[in-house]
Amino acid sequence: MQQHLVEPIVFSLVGLLIVLFIVFSLFLSRLTKKGRLSKADAKTLRQASFFAAALFILFAIFASDFILKTYYRHKLNSAFEGKLQEYVLLASVVPNQTTLKSAKFIKGNLLFIDTDTNKVADVTFANGLRVPIARNPESLDTVVLVKYYNTHVGTYTSGARGFRVDCLVKVLDLRKRLIVDEHTFEGMRPPETKTDRADAFGEKPIVPILNYIEDHKI
């Protein structure tokens, strides 16, 4: 997937920073030998440069991940423009044969669609997804329809409500035009305590969905 480019980008930046740090250290050593810089000042500068490099690497990791995922999301939504809603509507009318499913029913190139927005779902960009994502309608084999909904699980002393974000997943075999499976996933519970009056929500069940896809792919 496109976001896997994050790793080589970060590794390249780390390698470049290591080279620059070595060159900078040699430069400081040369200044120290010539008496233009004290050993204490050289040590301080090395430590400061190392700390700055570490911060830059952390920034590069998060920035690269965000930029590439944003670009990839836009690219996929553009590639399937006009088709996403069509797949959602198709899933509502094709036969449901979940009782006939085998242990392995997810095959070929996938596309995850959020049925509330008719856009590519966030699961597509989750780290740890190990299935091929379709690049265009012609290469698409399986559509995974994702619908999130909030389940009220409690009320805080402040009056705020706590919700668990659950998810209904339907798997559409596009070639056979059949719903081959559907499954409900429970998300994480919201925080146990809070003081403000804003409603709280738990995390979406992204990891269980990824495990489900991995367990049932052909």
Backbone hydrogen bonds, N-H to C=O, Kabsch-Sander energy under -0.5 kcal/mol:
donor,donor_aa,acceptor,acceptor_aa,energy
4,H,1,M,-1.4
5,L,2,Q,-1.9
6,V,3,Q,-2.1
7,E,4,H,-0.7
9,I,5,L,-1.9
10,V,6,V,-2.7
11,F,7,E,-2.8
12,S,8,P,-2.2
13,L,9,I,-2.1
14,V,10,V,-2.8
15,G,11,F,-2.5
16,L,12,S,-2.3
17,L,13,L,-2.6
18,I,14,V,-2.3
19,V,15,G,-2.1
20,L,16,L,-2.5
21,F,17,L,-2.6
22,I,18,I,-2.4
23,V,19,V,-2.5
24,F,20,L,-2.7
25,S,21,F,-2.5
26,L,22,I,-2.4
27,F,23,V,-2.1
28,L,24,F,-2.3
29,S,25,S,-2.5
30,R,26,L,-2.1
31,L,27,F,-2.0
32,T,28,L,-2.4
33,K,29,S,-2.4
34,K,30,R,-1.6
35,G,32,T,-1.2
36,R,31,L,-2.1
37,L,31,L,-1.0
42,A,38,S,-2.3
43,K,39,K,-2.3
44,T,40,A,-2.1
45,L,41,D,-2.4
46,R,42,A,-2.1
47,Q,43,K,-2.4
48,A,44,T,-2.4
49,S,45,L,-2.5
50,F,46,R,-2.5
51,F,47,Q,-2.3
52,A,48,A,-2.4
53,A,49,S,-2.3
54,A,50,F,-2.2
55,L,51,F,-2.1
56,F,52,A,-2.2
57,I,53,A,-2.3
58,L,54,A,-2.1
59,F,55,L,-2.4
60,A,56,F,-2.6
61,I,57,I,-2.3
62,F,58,L,-1.9
63,A,59,F,-2.9
64,S,60,A,-2.6
65,D,61,I,-1.9
66,F,62,F,-2.3
67,I,63,A,-2.8
68,L,64,S,-2.5
69,K,65,D,-2.1
70,T,66,F,-2.3
71,Y,67,I,-2.3
72,Y,68,L,-2.8
73,R,69,K,-2.6
74,H,70,T,-2.1
75,K,71,Y,-2.5
76,L,72,Y,-2.4
77,N,73,R,-2.5
78,S,74,H,-2.0
79,A,75,K,-2.3
80,F,76,L,-2.0
81,E,78,S,-1.2
83,K,80,F,-2.4
84,L,80,F,-1.4
87,Y,83,K,-2.3
88,V,84,L,-1.9
89,L,85,Q,-2.5
90,L,86,E,-2.3
91,A,87,Y,-2.1
92,S,88,V,-0.8
92,S,89,L,-0.7
93,V,90,L,-1.4
94,V,90,L,-1.9
97,Q,95,P,-0.7
97,Q,179,I,-2.4
100,L,97,Q,-1.4
101,K,98,T,-1.1
105,F,103,A,-0.5
105,F,216,H,-1.7
106,I,216,H,-2.7
107,K,105,F,-0.7
110,L,132,P,-2.8
111,L,142,T,-1.2
113,I,144,V,-2.5
114,D,119,K,-2.9
115,T,113,I,-0.7
115,T,146,V,-2.3
117,T,114,D,-0.7
118,N,114,D,-2.4
119,K,114,D,-0.9
121,A,112,F,-2.1
124,T,121,A,-1.4
125,F,122,D,-1.4
126,A,123,V,-1.7
129,L,126,A,-1.4
134,A,110,L,-3.0
139,S,136,N,-1.1
140,L,137,P,-1.1
141,D,109,N,-2.3
142,T,109,N,-2.3
143,V,172,L,-2.7
144,V,111,L,-2.9
145,L,143,V,-0.7
145,L,170,K,-3.0
146,V,113,I,-3.4
147,K,168,L,-2.0
149,Y,166,D,-2.1
151,T,164,R,-3.1
152,H,150,N,-0.5
153,V,162,G,-2.5
154,G,162,G,-1.0
156,Y,160,A,-3.3
159,G,156,Y,-1.9
162,G,154,G,-3.3
163,F,200,A,-2.6
164,R,151,T,-2.9
165,V,188,M,-0.6
166,D,149,Y,-2.4
166,D,164,R,-0.9
167,C,185,F,-2.6
168,L,147,K,-2.7
169,V,167,C,-0.6
169,V,183,H,-3.2
170,K,145,L,-2.2
171,V,181,D,-3.1
172,L,143,V,-3.4
172,L,170,K,-0.6
173,D,171,V,-0.6
173,D,178,L,-3.0
174,L,141,D,-1.8
174,L,172,L,-1.1
175,R,141,D,-0.8
177,R,173,D,-1.8
178,L,173,D,-1.4
179,I,95,P,-2.6
180,V,171,V,-2.2
180,V,178,L,-0.8
181,D,171,V,-1.0
183,H,169,V,-2.5
185,F,167,C,-3.2
188,M,203,E,-2.1
200,A,161,R,-2.5
202,G,163,F,-2.0
206,I,204,K,-2.0
209,I,205,P,-1.7
210,L,206,I,-2.4
211,N,207,V,-2.5
212,Y,208,P,-2.2
213,I,209,I,-2.4
214,E,210,L,-2.3
215,D,211,N,-2.5
216,H,212,Y,-1.5
217,K,213,I,-0.8
218,I,106,I,-3.3
